[in-house]
Every structure is written in structure tokens, then in C-alpha cells.
Amino acid sequence: MKKLAIIIPCYNEEEVIRESYRRTRTVMTSLTCPSEIIYINDGSQDGTRRILNEISAADPQVKVIHFSRNFGHQPAVTAGINHCDADLAIIMDADLQDPPELIPEILALQEKEEANVVYCVRKARDGDHFFKRMTAKIFYRVMNSMSEVKFPLDTGDFRLIDRKIMNEFCRLKERGKYIRGLISWLGFKQVPYYYTHEARAAGTTKYPLRKMINFASMALVYFSNKPLRIAMSLGFAAVIIGLVLSVWFTLGKIYGFSHAESGWTSTITIVTFFGGVQLLTVGVLGHYIGVLFNEIKARPEYIIDEERNFPTQEPSL
């Protein structure tokens, strides 16, 4: 019989963590397979740590990893996968937007299809405002157009992965992980499960606009070099336009059909265009160089402060 681990990263979720545990634990009691929960406390500043310690003290099937500080959602999920010894793992958030009551259906689909991955597709996004829904749709479609690997549309990290996927994932050495993209990149048999993404049970989102933009830019840089080719194309186009304008103004000066020196509009337009292209190109290059800089430093993705209910002390990865 396969063992299941439910990996739940959390950051400042004191308002919802008890309800999240209650609903998840209720589902676990209905399962025929052995199961456990792995909570990763991503350096929460509220009462999340205290609550998780209370839950793990009362329930040995709850394992807890406390980070030394906030490292981010993706490192938290990575830590959960690295410390998972189960045959199957389900990744979900603590805010209950991914309902734990769907776990039996996901397990049944995985068994029926003999799938390595069951990725959950949001057919509706209850509780998300119009701007977030639209930007999410745009992001996934831009990623598919830019990347050589095709990603499932309208998915998050909510998914089931088997032991084969976990083993291959643990071999990946990059620090800046875009986990849903990496799991798609791994291949094997992956099937969709359609569900309704519910509103948060309590609290506020931990992914404001700034974090969403950083997350999207990281995903794009790690899975595509097309921004570099676009920047090069813009530079090439700027050179062509500059040459054409130079020839035009020179011939106009000779034959008298151009009077560019009588105004400054053309000069300002050209300077602005070329300046914008240069800044854009430098910015794209700088972003890729920043990624290389972070990878070369080879710092750990996360640092563990404390572990609870793990049978042996696992090293920080």
C-alpha cells in the first residue's frame, strides 16, 4: 500500500492554519492508505509557528519544518519534497483555496491512469479579482509562447507527484526553482484534474503584485532565452531604422526635400527610441546575469531552524 504525504507550505497563516489542519486531517481519516502532513513554516512572523508546534505535539502524523527566515514559497515546497519519504505527495497551500476534500478524487485518478503527475487545472477562480484572473491567463500563455517546454494552462502548484518524480526533482541543482515548470519539464505521464479554485478561508494573499511580477520574471528567465533574442532583434531593428533615417536626412539635405534641422521632434523621437532599446536590452541582459550570479554563489535554497516529528535529523539542502 502506497504512503501519501501532503506537503503544505505556509507563511503567516495563523488565521487559517487550524482549519486547514482540521479539514486535511478529516480527509486523511477517510483514506485507506497511510498518510501524513508535512508543514513547512516559511519564517512566519505571526503565531503560525506556535500553532504548528501545538498541532505536531498532539498528532504524530504531522511533521513540521521551520525555516530560519522567510525564503519564499518555492524553496518551502522544495524542502517538503526533499524531506518526503512517501510514495506519493500532494502539494497544496494552507489557505484552503485548494480544497483538501479533493484529495481522494486525485488519488483515484492517479491510480486509474497510472500517472506520475496529476496537475490540477483551475476551471474557475472564485475569490480572485478580475485583474489577477486576467494577468494569470496572460502569464501562462506568454510562458507557453516563449518556452520550449509547453506548460499546462491555468495551473498552480496544487498537484500530485509520485516517487519517480520526487527522485528526479531532488536531482535538480538550480536554486531559483519554478516548480510547476520543472515538473512539466521532467516529463513522464501527466494528466489533468479540473477543479474550482476557491476563495481564501481567512487572511490575505501572500502574493501581492510585486511578488507575482518577480515570480513571473523568474519563471520566464529560467525556461526561455527568447527575451535575449527579442532584445537582439530590437537592437538590430534600431540599427536598420537608424541607417535608413541617416540616408533619408542626408539625401534630404542634398536635394532639399527634408528640413529636419528646422525642428527638434525628429531628434527627440530618434533619441528616445534608441535610448529605450538600449535600456531594454541592458535590462534583459542584466536579469540573466543576475540569475547566473545567484546560481554561481551556490547558497542553499533554505536554512532549517527546527524539525518536528521526523524520525531522523535530515540535512539542510
N, C-alpha and C positions, 0 to 999 in steps of 0.2 A: 504494500500500500504506500502510495506516494505521500510525502510530507509537504505541507504547504506553509510558506512564510508570507505574511502580509507586511510589506515594508511601507512605513508611514513617516515621511519627514515632516517636521513641524517647527515653526518659528513664531513665537508669541501667540500661541493658540490656547491660552488659559480659559477663554470663554467657551471653547467648543471641545476641548480635548476629552473631558469626561463623557460627553455624549457620543463622541466619536468612538471611544473605547467601548461604551455600553452597546452600541449598535453593532460594532465589529465583533465583539465577544459573543453577542447573541447569535450572529451568523455562524461563528465558529462552532458553537454547540450543536448546530444542525448538520454539520458536515460529518461524513463518515471517515474522512482521512484525518490523521493527526495534523495539528496546525498551531501556529504561534504568531505573535505580533512582534515586529522589530520597529520600535520608535527611534528616530534619530532627532535629537534635540539640537537644532542648528543655532546654538548660542542665544537662546531666548532670554529676553530681559525682563519678562513678567514672571508669573507663577508657574509656567509650563514645567520647569524642571522639578519643582516640588511636587506637582500633581503626578508627573510620570514616576517619580520615586515612590509615591504612595501606591500607585497602581501596580508597579512591578513588585513591591513588597508584599502585596496581597495576592498577586497572581503570578505564579512561576512561569506561565506560558507567555508572559510579556517580557521581552528583552528591551533594554534601553541603552542607547549610546548618547553621551553628552559631549558635544564639541567644546573646545576651549573658548571659541568665539563664533560669531556668525561667518560661515564660509560660503553659504549660498545653497540654493535648492539642489542643484545638480551634484555638488560634492556630497550632500546629505544622502541622496539616492545612491550614489556610488558607494558610500560607506555601508549602506544597507545591503547592497548586492555583495560587496566584498566580505561581509560578515555573515552571509546567509549560507547555511548548510543544508537547506531543504531541497527537495526535488523540483518544486515549483515555487515561484514567487509572484505575488501580485503587488504592483507599485500603485499607491494611491495617496492622495493628500488627506490631511487631517480635517479639512474644513467641510467635509461631507458633500461637496459638490459632486464627487464621485461616490455614489451610494454603495455602501458595503453590502447591501442586500442583493446586489447583482453578482456577487462572487459565485454562488452555486451555478448560475447560468453560464458564467465564463468558464468555470471548471468543466461543465458538461460539454460546452463547445470545444474546448481543448481536447477532451477525451474523444469526442466523436470524430473530429478532424485529424487527430493525432498531430496537432500543430505544435511548433516550437514557440510561437508567439501568438497571443490573441490581443490585438490592439483595439482599443475602444474608440469608436468614432462618434463624435457629438452630432447627432441628428438635430438637436435643439439645444440652445444655451439659455436656460431660464436664469434670470437674475443678472445677466450680463447686459450692460448698456449698449446702445447702438454702435458707439464708436469702437468699443472693444470687439464686438462681433465683426464689424467691417474690417478692422485692422488685422484681426486674426485670419479672416478669409484671404485678404491680400497677401499676408505674410506667407501662408502655406503655398499659395500659387506662385508667388515670386521665387520661393525656395525651389519648387519643382522646376521652374523655368531656368534657374541659374545653376542647379546642381546636376552632376552626372548621375546621382542616385535619386530615384523617384521615391518621395515620401508619401505616406497616406495623408489625405487631406483631412483637416478638422479633427486632428487627434492631439492628445496631450501625453503625459507620462503614464496615465492610467492604462495598465496593460498587464497581461500575464506572460511570464517568460519561464522557460524550463531550464533544467540544469545545463544543457548543452549551451544555451545562450549565455547563461551566467558564467560558465567557464571561459568562453571566448571573450566575453566582455571584460573579465578580470585580466586578460592578456593585453588589453589596450592601454597604452602608456601615456597618451596625451592628457594634459591637466585640464584644459578648457573643454569639458565634455558637453556635447549636445546629445543627451542620452537617447531621446526618441529617434534622432537621426542615426546615431551609431547602431542602434538595434536594427533599424531598417537596412543599414549598410551591411550588417553581418549576414543577412540572407536567411537561409533555411525556410521552413514553411511558416508563413504568417497569414493569419486570417482575421477579418474584421468582426467586431461586435458593436452593434449600433445601440446607443442609449441616449437618454436625456441628461444633459449636464445641468444639475440643479443649482439653485441659489445657495450661497453660504448659509450654514446653520446659525452662525453668530460671528461677530467680529468683522474686521475689514480686510480687504485684499492685501496680501503681502507682496504683490507685484504691481506697483504703480507704473505710470507711463515711462519714467526714466529706466526702471529695471527691464521693462518689456523691450525698449529700444536697444539696450545693451545686450539682452539675450538674443534678440533677432540679429543684431550685427555680428555677434559671436558665431551664431549658427551659420550665417552666410559665409563668413570668412573661413570657417573650418571645413566647409563642404563644397566650396566653389572658388575657382580662381578667375571666374568671369569678370568680377569687378576690376581686376587688373587689366584684362583685355579691353573692357569698356573704357577704362581710363586711357589706355594706349590709343584706342580708336578716336577718342575725343581729342587727344593731343595731335594725332595725325590730321583729323579734320580741321583743327585750328591752324595747323601749318598750311594746309591747302587753301583755306579761306584767307590767311594772311598773304600768301603768294598771289592769289587772284586779286585781292584788293590792291596789293603793291603794283601789279601790272596795270590795273584799271586806273589808279591815280596817276601813274607815270604817263600812260598814254593820254589820259585826260589833260594832263599838264601840257603835253606836247601839242595835242590837237585842239585843245581849248574846250572840250565838252565836259570837263569836270572842274568844279570850283570848290574843292573840299577845304582849301585854306580859308575860305570866307566864313566858315562856321566851325564849331567845335563838336557838333553832335556825332559826326563820324569818328572823330578821335576818341571821344568818351566811350562810344559803343565798342570800338575795337579794343581799347584798353580794358574795359570791363569784361568783355568776352574772354580775352586771353588770360586775364588775371583769374577769372573764375575757373577756367580749365586747368590752369596751373595749380591753384589751391585744391581743387577737387582731386587731381592726380596725386599731389603730395599727401593729401589726407588718406586716400586709399592705400598708398604705399606705406604710410606711417602706421595704419591699422594692422597691416600684415606684419610689419616689422615688430610692432608691439606684441603680437601673438608669438612670433619667434622668440622674442626676448623672454616672455613668460615661460615658454617651454624650455629654453636653454637653462634657465635658473634651476629647473627641476625641483622646485619646492614641493612638499607634499600637498595634496589637494585639501587635506583637512588634518586637524590635530584633535585627538580624543582626550578628553579630560577624565571621563569615567565611563565604565561599562557596568551594567547590572543584569544579572541572571544569565550571563554567558558562562558556559562550563569551564572554559579556559580563557586566559587573557590573550586577546588577539593583538597583533602588532598594528600600529597606525600605518596606513598606506598612503 
